[in-house]
Amino acid sequence: MTAMGLQVRARRILGHGAIPVPALIALLAVSGVLTILNTRFMSVTNLQTIVDQTAIPAVIVVGLTFVVLTGSIDLSVEGVVAVGSMVTSLLVMNDRNDLALGALAVPVAVIVGGGLGLVAGLAVTRLRIPSFLATIATWYIGRGIAELLFGDKAKPRVLDEGFIAWSHPLFLGFSGLVWLAIVVVLFGLLLQQFARFGRYAYAIGGSEETTKLSGIPVRRYRLGAFIFSSLCFALAGAMVTARTGVGAVAAGDGQLFLAVSGVVIGGTLLIGGRGGVLHSVVGVLIMVVIANGMILADVSPYWQQVVQGAVVLVAVIATVWRQRARLRVIL
């Protein structure tokens, strides 16, 4: 291929927004500043820590992104993660019961989480309840289920060494959880780029009415987005259990803010139709890098929250400023 052809292809890719160029530039800029402020930031050990801390929220945003692409939102993150964590811990070998399903505990927990996504999706697509209300409800349903599963007693402790080993270094210094996250991200990218599920998610978010007129079953694909989202949330809950060695109702605490922040900062529009899995993953990585840099600088946790909130606010303003008319913002 000629140089001119490569330039044309590059312009098409960048213009289409398939690659989150602004988010990548922001990531490089933040990393550069933190490297100047603290030489430990670019150490191999610290970079491995950043990747490891990104693994679980990356799995969460893979699912969340598809819901957002359709123009909806899923706020049930913390509740479904809690369910995934508790169900997993009670099905693998533990100190609470005699169950020991081993690796089979994870798909069971994921299916249970997917059931919550089905409930939320049906509420949105059939009952026409706004997605933020429906998913807040399933958040609390999930939290309640997690509480019922011995949430008021001591945390179930996982005794399955094979399961716990997923949190240990597996290859190239990265844990099995990191490699699992990479597989999920790649699967999400394949769905987004080559499956109808991904293409229709963009179409629905871009213009639901036009998509309906094209004969595409909008309800079915939006329902599928909510189910897939919850499957990812529950898998993240199982990953939390593998990392901590216990099942916990609080397994998902703080993940909602991180996930939504990653989606916004990465450039996936909350009104749908633009962005993607890679955008959201890079957005999460930016948030993790900022948090890591502040920890290295010994910044107070309270100031960390202030900085992270300010970063998200700026990202939201930059992202939606040109979309005010579509969002019906009145000045």
C-alpha positions, 0 to 999 in steps of 0.5 A, a space after each residue: 500500500 502506498 504512503 498516500 493510501 496509508 494516510 487516507 486509511 489513517 484519516 478514516 480511522 481517526 475521523 470515524 472515532 474508532 481510536 480514542 485519540 483525545 483520551 490517549 493524548 490525555 493519558 500520555 500527558 497525565 503519565 508524563 506529568 506524574 513521571 516528572 513529579 515522581 520517578 517511581 511512577 514509571 517503575 516496572 512494579 508500579 506499572 504492573 500495579 496500575 494494570 492490575 488495578 485497572 483489570 476489574 473496572 475494565 471488565 465493568 466498563 466493557 458491559 456498561 459501554 454497550 448500554 451507554 451506546 444505546 442511549 441508556 445508562 446502567 447504575 446497578 454496578 455495585 449491586 450486581 458486583 456484590 451479588 457476583 462476589 457473594 455467590 462466587 464465594 459461597 459456591 467455591 470451597 469456603 468456610 461457610 458451607 460444604 459447596 465446592 464447585 470450583 471454576 463452575 462457581 464463576 459462570 453460575 454467579 455470572 448467570 445470576 447477575 445476568 438475571 438482574 440485567 434481564 429484570 432491568 432490561 425488561 423494565 426499560 424495554 417493556 414497561 418503558 421505565 427510565 433506565 436510571 430508575 430501573 437500574 437503581 432498583 436492580 442495584 438495591 435488589 442486588 444489594 439485598 440479595 447479597 445481604 441475604 447471602 450471609 451479608 450480616 455475618 462474617 464474610 465467607 472466606 474462600 479456601 479454594 487455592 486454585 481460585 485464589 491463584 487467579 490473583 497471583 502473577 501468571 505470565 509476564 508479571 501480570 495476574 490471571 485476573 489481568 489476562 481475563 480482563 484482556 480477554 473480556 476487552 477483546 471480546 467486547 471489541 469483537 462484538 462492537 466491530 463485527 457483530 450486529 449487537 455492536 453495530 445496532 447499539 451504535 444505530 440505536 444510540 444515534 437515532 432510535 426512530 430511524 433504527 426502528 424504521 429500518 426494521 431493527 428490533 430495538 427492544 431486543 438489542 437494548 434488552 441484550 445490552 442490559 443483560 450483557 452489562 450485568 454479566 460483566 458486572 457479576 464477572 467483576 464481582 467474582 474477580 473481586 472475590 478471587 483477589 480478596 479471598 472473601 465474599 463481600 457485600 461491599 465488593 462493588 463499592 466505588 465501582 460505579 463512579 469509576 466506571 461512569 467516569 471512565 466511560 465519560 473521560 474516554 469519550 463515549 457519549 452518555 447520549 449514545 451513538 459514539 465512543 466504544 469499548 476501547 474509549 471506556 477502557 482508556 478512560 478507566 486507565 486515566 482515572 487509575 493513573 491519576 489515583 495512583 499518582 496521588 497515592 505516590 505523592 501521599 495526597 490525602 484521600 479526601 483531596 483525591 476525591 476532589 481531584 477525581 471529581 473535578 477531572 470528571 466534571 471537566 470531561 463531562 463539560 468538554 464531551 457534551 458542550 457541542 451536544 447541548 441542543 440534542 440534550 435540550 440544555 437551556 442556557 
